[in-house]
Amino acid sequence: NLARFGLLMHEHWMHKKKRSASMSNPDIDKWYQLALDNGAIGGKLIGAGGGGFLLFYTEEKTKLKKALQQANLKEVPIKFDYEGTKIL
C-alpha cells in the first residue's frame, strides 16, 4: 500500500521535526509544503549532516515534478527493489 507508505513518511517527518528545531529550516519547510500542495502524499528529509535529499511519495508525478522544477530543485529518481539483498 504505497499511499499508506507516503502517509507514514509524512507522520515520521512531523515527529522528527518536533525532536529538534535544527531538523529543518525555512527553505526545507517551504519546499515540503510546495510538494504537499502539488500532489505529494508525504515525504521526509533523508541524508546526513547538513546535506541530503527531500524524498516524496506521490501518485501525481508530473504535477509534483513540474512544481519542484519551477522551484529549481533537481529530481533524483529512485526505484523500489522487490528482490531484497543480493550478492553481486
CYANA upper distance limits for C-alpha pairs under 8 A (distance plus 0.5 A):
  1 ASN  CA      5 PHE  CA      7.01
  2 LEU  CA      6 GLY  CA      6.83
  2 LEU  CA     57 TYR  CA      8.49
  3 ALA  CA      7 LEU  CA      6.96
  3 ALA  CA     41 ILE  CA      7.42
  3 ALA  CA     57 TYR  CA      8.17
  3 ALA  CA     58 THR  CA      8.27
  3 ALA  CA     59 GLU  CA      8.43
  4 ARG  CA      8 LEU  CA      6.65
  5 PHE  CA      9 MET  CA      6.72
  5 PHE  CA     57 TYR  CA      8.37
  6 GLY  CA     10 HIS  CA      6.87
  6 GLY  CA     40 ALA  CA      8.41
  6 GLY  CA     41 ILE  CA      5.68
  6 GLY  CA     42 GLY  CA      4.98
  6 GLY  CA     43 GLY  CA      7.02
  6 GLY  CA     56 PHE  CA      7.84
  6 GLY  CA     57 TYR  CA      5.67
  6 GLY  CA     58 THR  CA      7.85
  7 LEU  CA     11 GLU  CA      6.73
  7 LEU  CA     41 ILE  CA      6.50
  7 LEU  CA     42 GLY  CA      5.79
  8 LEU  CA     12 HIS  CA      6.55
  8 LEU  CA     42 GLY  CA      7.83
  9 MET  CA     13 TRP  CA      6.65
  9 MET  CA     42 GLY  CA      5.98
  9 MET  CA     43 GLY  CA      5.68
  9 MET  CA     44 LYS  CA      6.57
 10 HIS  CA     14 MET  CA      6.74
 10 HIS  CA     41 ILE  CA      7.95
 10 HIS  CA     42 GLY  CA      4.77
 10 HIS  CA     43 GLY  CA      5.65
 10 HIS  CA     44 LYS  CA      6.97
 11 GLU  CA     15 HIS  CA      6.86
 11 GLU  CA     42 GLY  CA      8.39
 12 HIS  CA     16 LYS  CA      6.57
 12 HIS  CA     44 LYS  CA      7.97
 13 TRP  CA     17 LYS  CA      6.66
 13 TRP  CA     43 GLY  CA      7.46
 13 TRP  CA     44 LYS  CA      5.59
 13 TRP  CA     45 LEU  CA      7.81
 14 MET  CA     18 LYS  CA      7.01
 15 HIS  CA     19 ARG  CA      7.16
 16 LYS  CA     20 SER  CA      7.73
 16 LYS  CA     23 MET  CA      7.61
 17 LYS  CA     21 ALA  CA      7.04
 17 LYS  CA     22 SER  CA      8.50
 17 LYS  CA     23 MET  CA      5.97
 17 LYS  CA     24 SER  CA      7.14
 19 ARG  CA     23 MET  CA      8.24
 24 SER  CA     28 ILE  CA      6.52
 24 SER  CA     29 ASP  CA      7.27
 25 ASN  CA     29 ASP  CA      6.66
 26 PRO  CA     30 LYS  CA      6.53
 27 ASP  CA     31 TRP  CA      6.67
 28 ILE  CA     32 TYR  CA      6.48
 29 ASP  CA     33 GLN  CA      6.65
 30 LYS  CA     34 LEU  CA      6.62
 31 TRP  CA     35 ALA  CA      6.67
 31 TRP  CA     68 LEU  CA      8.16
 31 TRP  CA     71 ALA  CA      8.40
 32 TYR  CA     36 LEU  CA      6.86
 32 TYR  CA     43 GLY  CA      7.97
 32 TYR  CA     54 LEU  CA      8.29
 33 GLN  CA     37 ASP  CA      6.55
 34 LEU  CA     38 ASN  CA      6.75
 34 LEU  CA     67 ALA  CA      7.85
 34 LEU  CA     68 LEU  CA      8.07
 35 ALA  CA     39 GLY  CA      6.92
 35 ALA  CA     40 ALA  CA      5.77
 35 ALA  CA     56 PHE  CA      8.19
 35 ALA  CA     64 LEU  CA      6.67
 35 ALA  CA     67 ALA  CA      7.89
 35 ALA  CA     68 LEU  CA      7.57
 36 LEU  CA     40 ALA  CA      5.07
 36 LEU  CA     41 ILE  CA      6.90
 36 LEU  CA     42 GLY  CA      7.44
 38 ASN  CA     60 GLU  CA      8.39
 38 ASN  CA     63 LYS  CA      6.56
 38 ASN  CA     64 LEU  CA      5.62
 38 ASN  CA     67 ALA  CA      7.24
 39 GLY  CA     58 THR  CA      6.34
 39 GLY  CA     59 GLU  CA      7.49
 39 GLY  CA     60 GLU  CA      5.94
 39 GLY  CA     61 LYS  CA      8.13
 39 GLY  CA     63 LYS  CA      7.24
 39 GLY  CA     64 LEU  CA      6.27
 40 ALA  CA     56 PHE  CA      6.62
 40 ALA  CA     57 TYR  CA      6.12
 40 ALA  CA     58 THR  CA      4.88
 40 ALA  CA     59 GLU  CA      7.85
 40 ALA  CA     60 GLU  CA      7.81
 40 ALA  CA     64 LEU  CA      7.23
 41 ILE  CA     56 PHE  CA      7.91
 41 ILE  CA     57 TYR  CA      6.25
 41 ILE  CA     58 THR  CA      5.90
 41 ILE  CA     59 GLU  CA      8.28
 42 GLY  CA     56 PHE  CA      6.21
 42 GLY  CA     57 TYR  CA      6.14
 42 GLY  CA     58 THR  CA      7.90
 43 GLY  CA     54 LEU  CA      7.37
 43 GLY  CA     55 LEU  CA      5.70
 43 GLY  CA     56 PHE  CA      4.54
 43 GLY  CA     57 TYR  CA      6.63
 44 LYS  CA     54 LEU  CA      6.22
 44 LYS  CA     55 LEU  CA      5.92
 44 LYS  CA     56 PHE  CA      7.19
 45 LEU  CA     52 GLY  CA      7.47
 45 LEU  CA     53 PHE  CA      6.22
 45 LEU  CA     54 LEU  CA      5.05
 45 LEU  CA     55 LEU  CA      6.68
 46 ILE  CA     52 GLY  CA      6.12
 46 ILE  CA     53 PHE  CA      5.81
 46 ILE  CA     54 LEU  CA      6.72
 46 ILE  CA     55 LEU  CA      7.31
 47 GLY  CA     51 GLY  CA      6.77
 47 GLY  CA     52 GLY  CA      4.56
 47 GLY  CA     53 PHE  CA      6.62
 48 ALA  CA     52 GLY  CA      6.56
 58 THR  CA     64 LEU  CA      7.99
 60 GLU  CA     64 LEU  CA      6.76
 61 LYS  CA     65 LYS  CA      6.34
 62 THR  CA     66 LYS  CA      6.60
 63 LYS  CA     67 ALA  CA      6.87
 64 LEU  CA     68 LEU  CA      6.71
 65 LYS  CA     69 GLN  CA      6.55
 65 LYS  CA     75 GLU  CA      7.94
 66 LYS  CA     70 GLN  CA      6.71
 67 ALA  CA     71 ALA  CA      7.01
 68 LEU  CA     72 ASN  CA      7.02
 68 LEU  CA     73 LEU  CA      5.91
 68 LEU  CA     74 LYS  CA      8.03
 69 GLN  CA     73 LEU  CA      5.72
 69 GLN  CA     74 LYS  CA      6.98
 69 GLN  CA     75 GLU  CA      8.28
